[in-house]
Amino acid sequence: MRRLAAGLICLVLVPPASAEETPRTAEWVVQESWAGGHIGTNPRNLEGILFRMEDGTMLPVIWDEAAGPKEVLKGCDFFIGGGGHPCRAILRAGAVRDGKRLVMIVYRVQSIEPPAWIRE
C-alpha cells in the first residue's frame, strides 16, 4: 500500500506532459503492489468498478482475468459522491496513468470482505 501511495504521490510531482507526447500512451506509475481500501461497483454502471484507497483517493478499476471472476464483488457498491455498501479489500494491483486519468489494474485478490448486510 505504501508503494502504491508513494507512486501516486510521485505522480502529483511529475510535470504535465509536453505537447510532443501522445496523450494515448499509458505510463506505469506502480507496476505491482498490495493495496488496501474499499471496492465496489457503481449501481448505475455495473461494469464500472471503483476503488477508494485509505487516503480517500478514488480510482477506476480494470479487473484482470487473473484476479478471478467479478462475482466476488456481489453486494459491493458505492456511489462516487458517497453512500452505498463498499467492501473492504486487499488487492495486488498496479496503477497506470493514461493521459490525465489514473487507473488501477487488479491482478489478484487477497481478501474482499462483503458489507455486513450480505454476511447476515
Z-matrix of the N, CA and C atoms (Angstrom, degrees):
N
C 1 1.449
C 2 1.521 1 110.52
N 3 1.328 2 116.18 1 -41.86
C 4 1.458 3 118.71 2 -179.03
C 5 1.513 4 111.01 3 -63.66
N 6 1.365 5 116.60 4 -38.41
C 7 1.464 6 119.14 5 179.61
C 8 1.519 7 110.55 6 -66.61
N 9 1.335 8 116.85 7 -39.58
C 10 1.462 9 119.85 8 178.24
C 11 1.518 10 109.75 9 -65.09
N 12 1.333 11 116.55 10 -45.92
C 13 1.462 12 119.90 11 178.89
C 14 1.522 13 111.11 12 -63.23
N 15 1.336 14 116.99 13 -40.04
C 16 1.464 15 120.20 14 178.78
C 17 1.520 16 110.36 15 -63.96
N 18 1.321 17 116.60 16 -39.42
C 19 1.460 18 120.17 17 177.32
C 20 1.507 19 111.45 18 -63.55
N 21 1.334 20 116.49 19 -38.53
C 22 1.453 21 120.17 20 179.33
C 23 1.518 22 111.14 21 -69.28
N 24 1.335 23 116.45 22 -36.89
C 25 1.466 24 119.83 23 177.24
C 26 1.523 25 109.44 24 -65.45
N 27 1.341 26 117.14 25 -42.01
C 28 1.463 27 120.63 26 178.16
C 29 1.509 28 110.90 27 -60.66
N 30 1.327 29 116.61 28 -32.90
C 31 1.454 30 120.69 29 179.40
C 32 1.523 31 110.59 30 -60.39
N 33 1.316 32 116.53 31 -38.81
C 34 1.461 33 120.73 32 179.50
C 35 1.525 34 110.13 33 -64.68
N 36 1.333 35 117.06 34 -31.48
C 37 1.453 36 120.70 35 -177.45
C 38 1.521 37 113.38 36 -82.49
N 39 1.329 38 117.53 37 -10.85
C 40 1.461 39 121.38 38 179.98
C 41 1.520 40 108.65 39 -75.98
N 42 1.340 41 118.29 40 131.23
C 43 1.463 42 119.73 41 179.71
C 44 1.521 43 110.73 42 -66.73
N 45 1.337 44 118.22 43 157.00
C 46 1.454 45 120.94 44 -179.92
C 47 1.528 46 111.23 45 -59.82
N 48 1.326 47 115.78 46 153.37
C 49 1.470 48 121.04 47 -178.69
C 50 1.524 49 109.88 48 -63.98
N 51 1.327 50 114.76 49 143.82
C 52 1.459 51 119.19 50 177.56
C 53 1.517 52 109.82 51 -79.79
N 54 1.293 53 117.44 52 168.34
C 55 1.465 54 122.44 53 -176.92
C 56 1.520 55 111.75 54 -64.46
N 57 1.348 56 117.91 55 -26.08
C 58 1.456 57 120.02 56 -179.27
C 59 1.518 58 113.23 57 -73.57
N 60 1.325 59 118.09 58 -23.39
C 61 1.459 60 121.27 59 -178.22
C 62 1.526 61 110.14 60 -77.34
N 63 1.312 62 115.94 61 141.64
C 64 1.463 63 119.32 62 178.60
C 65 1.517 64 108.94 63 -83.43
N 66 1.335 65 119.08 64 131.86
C 67 1.455 66 121.56 65 -177.95
C 68 1.526 67 113.01 66 -69.63
N 69 1.342 68 118.57 67 -13.80
C 70 1.461 69 121.06 68 -178.49
C 71 1.527 70 112.71 69 -86.58
N 72 1.309 71 118.42 70 -4.33
C 73 1.453 72 120.97 71 -179.68
C 74 1.519 73 109.46 72 -80.72
N 75 1.336 74 115.52 73 119.74
C 76 1.462 75 120.00 74 177.96
C 77 1.516 76 109.12 75 -81.64
N 78 1.309 77 116.17 76 140.73
C 79 1.459 78 122.02 77 -178.61
C 80 1.520 79 108.97 78 -125.38
N 81 1.344 80 116.90 79 126.38
C 82 1.460 81 120.42 80 178.10
C 83 1.517 82 109.93 81 -66.91
N 84 1.301 83 116.34 82 130.34
C 85 1.461 84 121.93 83 173.42
C 86 1.524 85 107.99 84 -98.04
N 87 1.333 86 115.96 85 -44.02
C 88 1.452 87 123.21 86 176.08
C 89 1.522 88 106.94 87 -136.90
N 90 1.330 89 118.26 88 120.78
C 91 1.467 90 120.94 89 -179.28
C 92 1.518 91 111.21 90 -64.21
N 93 1.325 92 117.03 91 -56.52
C 94 1.463 93 120.68 92 -177.81
C 95 1.520 94 109.19 93 -162.04
N 96 1.336 95 116.49 94 131.51
C 97 1.455 96 122.03 95 -179.51
C 98 1.521 97 108.60 96 -161.44
N 99 1.323 98 117.11 97 161.94
C 100 1.462 99 120.80 98 174.47
C 101 1.519 100 108.88 99 -79.94
N 102 1.304 101 115.77 100 141.32
C 103 1.463 102 121.01 101 179.19
C 104 1.519 103 109.07 102 -136.32
N 105 1.308 104 116.10 103 138.21
C 106 1.458 105 121.84 104 176.83
C 107 1.511 106 109.96 105 -118.12
N 108 1.314 107 116.01 106 145.11
C 109 1.459 108 121.00 107 179.33
C 110 1.511 109 109.97 108 168.05
N 111 1.319 110 115.93 109 -147.87
C 112 1.465 111 121.92 110 -179.10
C 113 1.522 112 109.54 111 -123.07
N 114 1.335 113 115.08 112 140.42
C 115 1.453 114 120.87 113 -178.32
C 116 1.516 115 109.52 114 -129.43
N 117 1.320 116 115.65 115 151.31
C 118 1.456 117 119.98 116 176.72
C 119 1.509 118 111.37 117 -176.17
N 120 1.317 119 114.03 118 165.86
C 121 1.451 120 119.84 119 176.09
C 122 1.518 121 108.42 120 -95.63
N 123 1.295 122 115.26 121 154.07
C 124 1.454 123 121.08 122 175.80
C 125 1.527 124 106.44 123 -84.50
N 126 1.333 125 119.15 124 118.36
C 127 1.468 126 120.83 125 -177.90
C 128 1.529 127 113.38 126 -56.61
N 129 1.308 128 117.76 127 -22.49
C 130 1.468 129 120.62 128 178.50
C 131 1.523 130 111.72 129 -83.93
N 132 1.348 131 116.93 130 -16.35
C 133 1.462 132 122.06 131 -179.49
C 134 1.524 133 107.00 132 -146.84
N 135 1.336 134 117.39 133 85.76
C 136 1.461 135 121.71 134 -172.86
C 137 1.519 136 113.67 135 -62.64
N 138 1.320 137 118.33 136 -19.67
C 139 1.463 138 120.58 137 175.68
C 140 1.524 139 111.13 138 -80.06
N 141 1.319 140 116.49 139 -21.09
C 142 1.462 141 120.70 140 -179.46
C 143 1.513 142 111.00 141 -83.24
N 144 1.329 143 116.86 142 119.19
C 145 1.463 144 122.27 143 179.52
C 146 1.525 145 107.60 144 -109.73
N 147 1.324 146 115.89 145 137.63
C 148 1.457 147 121.54 146 178.65
C 149 1.521 148 109.85 147 -121.59
N 150 1.330 149 116.29 148 148.02
C 151 1.454 150 122.63 149 176.56
C 152 1.514 151 108.25 150 -127.03
N 153 1.329 152 116.72 151 129.34
C 154 1.462 153 121.49 152 176.75
C 155 1.521 154 107.60 153 -109.22
N 156 1.325 155 115.56 154 116.06
C 157 1.458 156 120.91 155 -179.89
C 158 1.526 157 109.88 156 -73.04
N 159 1.333 158 115.56 157 169.07
C 160 1.467 159 121.31 158 -178.65
C 161 1.526 160 112.43 159 -56.37
N 162 1.340 161 117.41 160 -31.97
C 163 1.466 162 120.56 161 -178.48
C 164 1.529 163 112.38 162 -85.10
N 165 1.337 164 117.56 163 2.34
C 166 1.456 165 121.25 164 178.04
C 167 1.522 166 114.58 165 96.01
N 168 1.318 167 118.17 166 -6.82
C 169 1.459 168 121.44 167 179.24
C 170 1.525 169 109.85 168 -65.15
N 171 1.335 170 116.92 169 129.49
C 172 1.468 171 122.48 170 178.54
C 173 1.517 172 108.99 171 -101.15
N 174 1.336 173 115.89 172 132.60
C 175 1.460 174 121.25 173 179.59
C 176 1.524 175 110.21 174 -130.45
N 177 1.332 176 117.52 175 137.93
C 178 1.461 177 119.11 176 169.86
C 179 1.523 178 108.27 177 -69.73
N 180 1.338 179 116.68 178 151.27
C 181 1.458 180 121.69 179 -174.34
C 182 1.518 181 111.03 180 -119.17
N 183 1.329 182 114.63 181 137.48
C 184 1.458 183 121.65 182 166.75
C 185 1.518 184 105.35 183 -104.79
N 186 1.322 185 117.44 184 123.67
C 187 1.458 186 122.95 185 -176.50
C 188 1.518 187 109.18 186 -93.96
N 189 1.322 188 117.97 187 108.57
C 190 1.454 189 122.35 188 178.97
C 191 1.531 190 109.06 189 -72.71
N 192 1.330 191 116.55 190 143.88
C 193 1.462 192 120.89 191 -179.60
C 194 1.521 193 112.60 192 -58.71
N 195 1.324 194 117.86 193 -30.67
C 196 1.465 195 121.61 194 179.77
C 197 1.525 196 112.06 195 -64.97
N 198 1.330 197 118.20 196 -20.05
C 199 1.464 198 121.98 197 179.43
C 200 1.522 199 111.89 198 -74.13
N 201 1.322 200 116.94 199 -11.29
C 202 1.459 201 120.65 200 -179.42
C 203 1.518 202 111.41 201 100.59
N 204 1.320 203 115.73 202 -177.34
C 205 1.466 204 119.68 203 -178.03
C 206 1.532 205 111.64 204 -69.37
N 207 1.306 206 115.04 205 147.85
C 208 1.471 207 120.78 206 179.63
C 209 1.526 208 112.23 207 -70.69
N 210 1.327 209 117.46 208 -8.10
C 211 1.463 210 120.76 209 -179.46
C 212 1.528 211 112.45 210 -60.13
N 213 1.344 212 117.63 211 -19.53
C 214 1.465 213 120.19 212 177.42
C 215 1.527 214 110.94 213 -63.10
N 216 1.328 215 116.44 214 -15.78
C 217 1.462 216 120.92 215 -179.41
C 218 1.524 217 112.77 216 -91.22
N 219 1.334 218 117.66 217 4.86
C 220 1.463 219 120.94 218 -179.13
C 221 1.530 220 110.21 219 -58.03
N 222 1.302 221 115.28 220 125.88
C 223 1.458 222 121.01 221 -178.72
C 224 1.515 223 114.09 222 87.48
N 225 1.315 224 117.62 223 -8.86
C 226 1.463 225 121.94 224 179.26
C 227 1.529 226 107.87 225 -93.79
N 228 1.311 227 116.62 226 106.98
C 229 1.463 228 118.12 227 178.38
C 230 1.515 229 110.44 228 -148.61
N 231 1.303 230 114.91 229 151.30
C 232 1.457 231 120.03 230 171.76
C 233 1.518 232 109.80 231 -160.26
N 234 1.302 233 113.14 232 160.77
C 235 1.451 234 121.15 233 179.74
C 236 1.521 235 108.31 234 -98.30
N 237 1.316 236 116.23 235 152.52
C 238 1.466 237 120.39 236 179.28
C 239 1.526 238 110.59 237 -58.99
N 240 1.323 239 117.69 238 -38.82
C 241 1.456 240 121.43 239 -178.87
C 242 1.517 241 113.94 240 -76.52
N 243 1.319 242 118.14 241 -4.80
C 244 1.463 243 121.92 242 -178.82
C 245 1.518 244 110.66 243 117.70
N 246 1.297 245 115.39 244 169.61
C 247 1.453 246 121.19 245 -179.72
C 248 1.516 247 112.31 246 87.59
N 249 1.327 248 116.37 247 -175.92
C 250 1.445 249 121.65 248 -178.67
C 251 1.518 250 111.74 249 86.76
N 252 1.321 251 116.17 250 -162.68
C 253 1.459 252 122.46 251 -177.50
C 254 1.527 253 110.16 252 -135.07
N 255 1.333 254 118.18 253 72.33
C 256 1.469 255 119.30 254 179.52
C 257 1.525 256 110.73 255 -69.02
N 258 1.314 257 115.89 256 154.38
C 259 1.460 258 122.02 257 178.16
C 260 1.518 259 110.20 258 -101.82
N 261 1.308 260 115.68 259 141.21
C 262 1.462 261 121.39 260 174.53
C 263 1.518 262 107.06 261 -72.04
N 264 1.344 263 118.05 262 132.13
C 265 1.459 264 120.93 263 -175.33
C 266 1.521 265 111.54 264 -140.78
N 267 1.333 266 114.06 265 147.37
C 268 1.462 267 121.98 266 169.19
C 269 1.526 268 105.26 267 -122.85
N 270 1.322 269 115.46 268 120.58
C 271 1.453 270 121.56 269 -170.95
C 272 1.519 271 111.51 270 -131.28
N 273 1.316 272 115.76 271 152.56
C 274 1.467 273 121.99 272 169.80
C 275 1.515 274 104.96 273 -96.73
N 276 1.325 275 117.07 274 119.17
C 277 1.460 276 119.60 275 -171.15
C 278 1.525 277 111.44 276 -148.48
N 279 1.301 278 114.17 277 166.49
C 280 1.456 279 122.73 278 173.19
C 281 1.511 280 108.61 279 -125.79
N 282 1.307 281 116.64 280 168.84
C 283 1.463 282 121.05 281 178.59
C 284 1.522 283 108.59 282 -131.35
N 285 1.324 284 115.27 283 135.49
C 286 1.460 285 122.41 284 -178.47
C 287 1.521 286 108.17 285 -126.38
N 288 1.319 287 114.86 286 137.98
C 289 1.467 288 119.30 287 173.54
C 290 1.521 289 106.14 288 -100.55
N 291 1.301 290 115.06 289 121.94
C 292 1.465 291 122.06 290 179.42
C 293 1.530 292 106.47 291 -116.74
N 294 1.312 293 116.08 292 95.87
C 295 1.464 294 119.35 293 -172.79
C 296 1.510 295 108.36 294 69.16
N 297 1.318 296 117.27 295 -122.64
C 298 1.465 297 122.01 296 179.19
C 299 1.523 298 111.96 297 -92.58
N 300 1.315 299 117.58 298 -9.84
C 301 1.459 300 122.66 299 -174.20
C 302 1.526 301 111.06 300 -93.53
N 303 1.322 302 116.47 301 137.82
C 304 1.454 303 122.92 302 175.64
C 305 1.525 304 107.44 303 -104.98
N 306 1.340 305 117.45 304 130.39
C 307 1.458 306 122.77 305 -176.26
C 308 1.525 307 108.85 306 -127.11
N 309 1.323 308 116.26 307 139.49
C 310 1.458 309 122.36 308 177.46
C 311 1.528 310 108.79 309 -99.20
N 312 1.333 311 116.89 310 134.49
C 313 1.462 312 121.68 311 177.11
C 314 1.521 313 107.51 312 -113.03
N 315 1.335 314 116.91 313 117.65
C 316 1.458 315 122.30 314 -178.29
C 317 1.523 316 109.19 315 -89.83
N 318 1.351 317 115.56 316 123.48
C 319 1.462 318 121.64 317 -179.93
C 320 1.527 319 112.75 318 -101.36
N 321 1.326 320 116.07 319 -35.62
C 322 1.455 321 119.93 320 -175.55
C 323 1.522 322 109.93 321 -150.83
N 324 1.314 323 115.54 322 144.95
C 325 1.462 324 121.73 323 178.12
C 326 1.521 325 108.42 324 -105.61
N 327 1.330 326 116.62 325 121.13
C 328 1.459 327 119.33 326 172.79
C 329 1.517 328 108.87 327 -84.94
N 330 1.338 329 116.24 328 -46.37
C 331 1.466 330 119.74 329 177.38
C 332 1.519 331 110.16 330 -158.20
N 333 1.318 332 113.93 331 145.20
C 334 1.461 333 121.77 332 170.85
C 335 1.521 334 106.17 333 -134.73
N 336 1.307 335 115.06 334 117.48
C 337 1.464 336 120.88 335 -179.09
C 338 1.518 337 108.36 336 -100.49
N 339 1.329 338 117.31 337 113.26
C 340 1.457 339 119.58 338 -177.77
C 341 1.527 340 111.68 339 -67.64
N 342 1.328 341 116.38 340 161.94
C 343 1.471 342 119.63 341 177.55
C 344 1.526 343 110.34 342 -61.85
N 345 1.315 344 117.14 343 158.97
C 346 1.461 345 123.04 344 -175.54
C 347 1.530 346 112.23 345 -56.97
N 348 1.318 347 118.20 346 -38.54
C 349 1.476 348 119.54 347 -176.40
C 350 1.517 349 112.13 348 -66.90
N 351 1.336 350 118.21 349 -23.83
C 352 1.467 351 121.73 350 176.73
C 353 1.531 352 109.74 351 -78.49
N 354 1.343 353 117.22 352 -38.19
C 355 1.466 354 121.39 353 -176.47
C 356 1.510 355 111.93 354 -70.45
N 357 1.321 356 118.08 355 -25.19
C 358 1.489 357 121.23 356 -174.87
C 359 1.496 358 113.00 357 -80.17
